[in-house]
Amino acid sequence: MKEEVFFGEGMVGVKKDYPDLYEAIVGLNEATYTGKVLDYKTQKLIALGIAAASSDERATKKQMMSAKKEFGVTKDEIVDVLRVVLLTSGMPPFTKAMKILYEL
């Protein structure tokens, strides 16, 4: 993880009220986004694909925004990810994600 940023609305309260749990989540995030074999940008694009495939509109938007901000990911790179979403998860998650992309 490049920055300690969590987009879940409940994380502010967790950080304040349950710092031990918050630190465990930070540790898991750091253990996940290592960039050891797959670089962090690739891992971010995978996370974007997973969010889009699950039709989580909020997470998809946040992943797109983060990928653009942190790595300058282009519209075409995101569309490549969404092509895989279309193939593996179908039209509804694909069209939701494309709508989000065009709104950004």
NUNUTI-71276 format. One line per 8 residues: their letters; for each residue z, x, y of N, C-alpha, C, CB. Coordinates in pm, whole numbers, plus 32768, in hexadecimal, padded with zeros to 4 digits. Last residue first. Glycine has a CB too. Layout:
BEGIN
A> Z:X:Y:Z:X:Y:Z:X:Y:Z:X:Y; ...
REM end
This chain:
BEGIN
LEYLIKMA> 7A4A:79A7:83D1:7A89:7A1E:840A:7A32:7A62:8470:7AAB:7A80:839D; 79AF:78DF:8368:7A0A:78BB:83D4:7A45:7936:8418:7A7A:7862:839F; 792C:795A:8295:78DD:7934:830C:7935:790B:8382:787F:78C1:82E9; 7A07:7978:81E7:79C0:79EC:821A:7971:79C9:8298:7963:7A24:81AE; 7A41:786C:81AB:7AA4:78BF:81F1:7A5F:7937:8231:7B12:78EE:8190; 7957:782B:8121:797C:77E1:819B:79DE:7834:81EE:79B9:7756:8177; 7970:78D4:8047:7901:78E8:80A4:791D:78A1:8128:787D:78B6:8067; 7A4E:785F:7FC9:7A58:78E7:8000:79E8:7903:8063:7A54:794E:7F8F
KTFPPMGS> 79E3:7768:7F7D:7A59:776F:7FD4:7A62:77F7:8017:7ADA:7752:7F84; 7914:77BC:7ED5:78F2:777B:7F53:7969:7777:7FB3:78C0:76ED:7F3A; 79AD:7833:7E03:7949:787F:7E4D:792D:783F:7ED4:78C8:788A:7DFC; 7A45:7761:7D9A:7A88:77D2:7DDC:7A29:7825:7E31:7ACA:782A:7D74; 7960:76B3:7D46:79C6:768C:7DA8:7A11:7701:7DE8:7A29:7630:7D67; 78B8:774E:7C87:788C:772B:7D0D:78FC:7705:7D6E:782C:76BC:7D04; 7963:784A:7BBC:7916:77D3:7BDB:78FF:77BA:7C6F:7959:775F:7BA2; 79D1:792F:7B54:7A2B:78BE:7B72:79E4:7840:7B9E:7A8B:78E6:7BDB
TLLVVRLV> 790A:79EC:7B1E:797D:79E1:7AC5:79D2:7965:7ADA:79D2:7A59:7AD5; 783F:79CE:7BE0:781D:79DD:7B52:7894:79BE:7AF8:77EB:7A6A:7B37; 78D5:79C0:7CCF:787A:7954:7CA8:785D:7958:7C13:77F6:795D:7CF7; 7952:7ABA:7CC9:79A3:7A40:7CC5:794C:79CA:7C99:79E2:7A24:7D50; 7872:7B58:7CEC:78BB:7B61:7C6D:7915:7AE7:7C5D:790F:7BE3:7C67; 7836:7B0D:7DEF:77D2:7AF7:7D85:7815:7AFA:7CFC:7761:7B61:7D8D; 790F:7B6E:7E7B:7907:7ADE:7E64:789A:7AB9:7E00:78EE:7A95:7EE7; 78CF:7C7C:7E89:7946:7C52:7E3F:793B:7BBE:7E1B:79C7:7C6C:7E91
DVIEDKTV> 77ED:7C64:7F2D:77E1:7C9E:7EA7:7858:7C78:7E4F:77D4:7D37:7EB0; 7866:7BFF:8014:780C:7BA8:7FC8:77F5:7BE0:7F3C:7785:7B98:8012; 78EC:7CE5:8066:7939:7C70:803C:78E2:7C12:7FEA:7973:7C26:80B7; 7810:7D83:80A8:786C:7DAF:803F:78BF:7D3A:800B:78C9:7E1F:8073; 77A3:7CE9:8178:7757:7CFD:80FD:77AE:7D2E:808A:76E6:7D60:8115; 786A:7D01:823C:784B:7C7D:8205:7801:7C8D:8180:77F5:7C2A:8268; 7927:7E30:8200:78BD:7DE0:823C:78B0:7D58:81F9:7839:7E2A:8235; 7A56:7ECA:8250:7A04:7E8A:81E9:79A2:7E2B:822C:7A5D:7E3E:8182
GFEKKASM> 7AFE:7F6D:82DC:7A7D:7F4D:8317:7A1E:7F10:82B1:7A3F:7FC9:8352; 7BF9:7F92:8277:7B8D:7FE3:823F:7B05:7FCA:827F:7B82:7FCB:81AE; 7CB3:7EF2:8302:7CDC:7F73:82CB:7C67:7FCE:82A6:7D32:7F5C:8252; 7C1B:7E0E:8356:7C6C:7E5C:83B3:7C88:7EE9:837F:7CF0:7E14:83CF; 7BA2:7DAF:826A:7B51:7DCF:82E0:7B9D:7E2C:833E:7B28:7D50:832A; 7C83:7D87:81C9:7C18:7DE3:819D:7BC0:7E0D:8212:7BC1:7DA1:8130; 7D0E:7CC6:8262:7D4A:7D49:8248:7CE0:7DAF:8220:7DB5:7D3D:81DA; 7C5D:7BEF:8256:7C83:7C27:82D6:7CBB:7CB5:82C5:7CEB:7BCD:831C
MQKKTARE> 7C56:7BC2:813F:7BDB:7BE3:8189:7BFF:7C27:820E:7B87:7B63:81A3; 7D61:7B82:8110:7D26:7BF6:80CF:7CA7:7C21:8116:7D09:7BD9:803B; 7D78:7A98:81AB:7DCA:7B0C:81CC:7D92:7B8C:818D:7E5B:7AF6:819E; 7CC2:79F0:8121:7CAE:7A11:81AF:7CFC:7A8F:81D5:7CDA:799B:8209; 7D40:79E6:8028:7CB7:7A1A:8034:7C9D:7A44:80C4:7C50:79AF:8006; 7E32:796C:8064:7E33:79F6:8033:7DA8:7A34:8040:7E61:79FB:7FA1; 7DCE:786F:80B4:7E1F:78C0:8110:7E1C:7952:80E6:7EB0:788C:8114; 7D46:7814:7FCD:7D00:7826:804C:7D4D:7880:80AC:7CE7:77A0:808D
DSSAAAIG> 7D2A:7850:7E96:7D99:7857:7EF5:7D5E:787A:7F7E:7E06:78C0:7EC9; 7C83:784C:7DBC:7C71:77E6:7E24:7CE7:77E0:7E85:7C5D:775E:7DE4; 7C81:791C:7D11:7CEB:78BA:7CFD:7CE8:784A:7D65:7D72:78FF:7D01; 7BB5:79B4:7D76:7BA1:7972:7CF4:7C0A:7908:7CDA:7BA2:79D9:7C84; 7C2E:7A1C:7E5E:7BBF:79BD:7E6A:7BAC:796F:7DE8:7B3C:7A06:7E8F; 7CEC:7AC7:7DE9:7D17:7A5A:7E43:7CAA:79F0:7E4E:7D3A:7A92:7ECF; 7C3E:7B72:7D5E:7CA2:7B23:7D16:7CD1:7AAD:7D6B:7D1A:7B7A:7CED; 7BAD:7BE6:7E31:7B69:7B98:7DCA:7BC9:7B3F:7D7C:7B22:7BF5:7D6A
LAILKQTK> 7C7C:7C6D:7EB7:7C2F:7C04:7EFB:7BEB:7BAA:7E95:7BC7:7C43:7F5B; 7CC1:7D28:7DF6:7D23:7CC4:7E21:7CDF:7C4F:7E67:7D8C:7D04:7E7D; 7BD3:7DBB:7DF8:7BFB:7D75:7D7F:7C5F:7D07:7DA2:7C38:7DD7:7D17; 7BE2:7E25:7EF9:7B74:7DC9:7ED9:7B91:7D7C:7E58:7AF1:7E17:7ECB; 7CC4:7ECA:7ED7:7CC9:7E5C:7F37:7C5B:7DF5:7F1A:7CBB:7E92:7FC7; 7C5E:7F84:7E22:7CCC:7F2E:7DF9:7CD8:7EB4:7E56:7D50:7F7D:7DF8; 7BA2:7FFB:7ECA:7B75:7FB4:7E52:7BE2:7F55:7E21:7B4F:8017:7DE2; 7C52:806F:7F84:7BEF:800D:7FB0:7BBD:7FBA:7F3A:7B78:8055:7FF5
YDLVKGTY> 7CE1:8127:7EE7:7D25:80B2:7F1E:7CC3:8047:7F4D:7D7F:80DC:7F91; 7C2B:818E:7DC1:7C5B:819F:7E4A:7C92:811B:7E7F:7BEA:81D4:7EA5; 7C9C:81B1:7C7C:7C4B:815F:7CD6:7C82:8173:7D63:7C4D:80C7:7CAD; 7D5D:827E:7C51:7CDB:827D:7C0D:7C77:822C:7C5F:7CE7:8244:7B7E; 7E1F:8271:7D27:7E13:82E3:7CCC:7D8A:82EB:7C8A:7E7E:82DB:7C61; 7E67:81AC:7DD4:7DEE:81F5:7DF4:7DD7:826C:7D97:7DF2:8224:7E82; 7F43:8103:7DC1:7F58:8193:7DC1:7EDE:81E0:7DEF:7F7F:81C2:7D39; 7FB9:7FEB:7DC6:7F51:8023:7E1C:7F63:80BA:7E2B:7F53:7FDE:7EA7
TAENLGVI> 8099:7FDB:7D15:8018:7F9D:7CF7:7FA8:7FDF:7D45:801C:7F08:7D16; 816F:8057:7D87:8148:8082:7D01:80BE:804B:7CDB:81B0:8055:7C99; 8182:7FC3:7E73:815F:8052:7E7B:8132:8088:7DF4:81D7:80A3:7EAD; 81CD:7ECB:7E07:8153:7ED7:7E55:8123:7F68:7E5C:8168:7E9F:7EE2; 82C4:7F11:7D9A:8259:7EE2:7D43:81D1:7EEF:7D88:8271:7E4F:7D19; 834E:7F51:7E88:8339:7FB5:7E20:82C9:7F8F:7DC0:83B8:7FCB:7DD2; 8352:7E57:7F03:830F:7EC8:7F45:82EF:7F34:7EDF:8367:7F02:7FB7; 83F1:7DD3:7E49:8367:7DA6:7E5F:8316:7E14:7EA2:8364:7D25:7EB4
AEYLDPYD> 84DF:7E5E:7E6B:849F:7E5D:7DE7:840D:7E34:7DF4:84EA:7DFD:7D87; 8519:7E1C:7F74:84FA:7EA8:7F53:84B8:7EB2:7ECA:857A:7EFD:7F55; 8551:7D09:7F50:84E2:7D34:7FA4:84B8:7DC3:7F82:8507:7D29:8039; 8638:7D18:7EB6:85C0:7CDB:7E7E:8544:7D05:7ECC:85CD:7C42:7E7E; 86E1:7D8F:7F73:86CA:7DD0:7EF2:864C:7D9A:7EB0:8743:7DBD:7E96; 86E8:7CD7:8049:86A5:7D58:805A:868A:7DA2:7FD7:86F8:7DB0:80B4; 86F0:7BB2:807F:86F5:7BF1:7FFC:86B0:7C79:8000:86B4:7B97:7F91; 86DC:7B64:818A:874A:7B32:8139:875C:7B78:80B3:8737:7AA2:8121
KKVGVMGE> 85FB:7BF1:81F9:8679:7BE4:8242:86EE:7BC5:81E5:866E:7B76:82AB; 8534:7BE1:8138:8557:7C63:8172:85E0:7C5E:81B4:84EB:7C90:81D8; 852B:7ACB:8112:8552:7B23:80A4:857F:7BAA:80DA:84DE:7B34:8041; 84CC:7A76:820B:8552:7A50:81DE:8583:7AA9:816E:8553:79C0:81B2; 83CD:7AE6:81FD:8425:7B06:826E:84B6:7AE9:8247:83FD:7AB5:82ED; 8352:7A74:811C:837E:7AFF:8117:83D9:7B27:818B:8306:7B59:8116; 82E7:7976:8127:8372:7984:80FF:83A8:7A12:8106:8382:7953:8075; 81DB:7990:8161:8235:795D:81C9:82C7:7972:81A6:821B:78CB:81E1
GFFVEEKM> 812D:7AB0:810A:8171:7A39:80DC:81DA:7A0E:8142:81B2:7A51:8053; 80CD:7BA3:815F:80A1:7B2D:81A7:80E4:7AAC:8179:800E:7B20:819A; 815C:7CD5:81A6:814F:7C6B:8144:812F:7BEB:8190:81D0:7C5C:80ED; 8141:7E24:81DC:8121:7DA2:8214:810F:7D3F:81A2:80A2:7DA9:826D; 815D:7F4F:8202:81BB:7EF3:81C6:81AA:7E69:8206:824D:7F26:81D5; 8021:7FE7:81BF:8084:7FB5:821D:80E3:7F58:81D2:8041:7F6B:8296; 7FA7:803E:80D6:7F9E:808F:814F:8007:8066:81B6:7F14:8083:818B; 8000:8055:7F8B:8000:8000:8000:8000:8059:807B:8079:7FA0:8000
REM end
